[in-house]
């Protein structure tokens, strides 16, 4: 593993988290703005957040102690503002009733919208610049939202998503050559593309959201985990292992709290993390992370206990330094 770490909400980033990570052996922190279906508002809020002097202080502090920070954002509704449907309806997806709608995603077979998305991706990459050159500007956080126009119907949901990610990647690379964009494999996209190939720089990010967290991913008796892993080897064959990342849910207290407050008391299973980590590493994943939302300073103030970051880091094992 080249990176191992946590993914948290922007509002959870504070000296508390940096103090907890410092000296733990973790070397990665992902920032995930909540609210992927807010028609670009979540991204707009994150832009204001990242520009603030306090955020920059915290990010600089994280960098000083050897933590790489990346941004994992459902960004498509910002990359393609929903109000453009009045001028460019053909850029937006067609629903099952044959109507163009600005609800989610886009018409992935339209070359003009892909060019526009690429241009906006270049702008967004300059705002959320990373030291690693890895980017995560994702499609909308909604299942069953593919375009149903005649051209898009020749593609699977995974093909559509990869087509968009290839466009995002080209935009990012227009300003940062050698950078890369993740293909988020989860929900409808967990099966992977069938007819579209990843462009150079597009890498796999595997997020088994429908998994059973009480059983290891490799457990053949877990129906949920069998379903989530059924296409994993093919995904790795399509994308390769370079820059590949796991985004698991071992520490996602927002999930366990049903994304509502008050935040529930949390217990994680380091034995499951350890078994999964070994399994993921054997498959060739280079980065292993977990959502750790609702486990920051607010959680400590409410429940009087810290997440055992050292136990989590130990369960992930040692980092193998990447050869340059």
Buried (B, 14 or more C-beta within 10 A) or exposed (E): BBBBBBBBBBEBBBEBBBBBBBEBBBBBBBBBBBBBBBBBEBBEBBBEBBEEEEBEEBBEBBEEEEBBBBBBBBBBBBBBEBEBBEEBBEBBBBBEEEEBBBBBBBBBBBEEBBEBBBBBBBEBBEEBBBEBBBBBBBBBBBEEBBBBBEEBEEBBBBBBBBBBBBBBBBBBBBEBEEBBBBBBBBBBBBBBBEEBEBBEBBBBBBBBBEBBBEBBBBBEEBEBBBBBBEBBEEBBEBBBEEBBBBBBBBBBBBBBBEEEEEBBEBEBBBEBBBBBBBBBBEBEBBBBBBBBBBBBBBBBEBBEEBBBBBBBBBBBBEBEEEEE
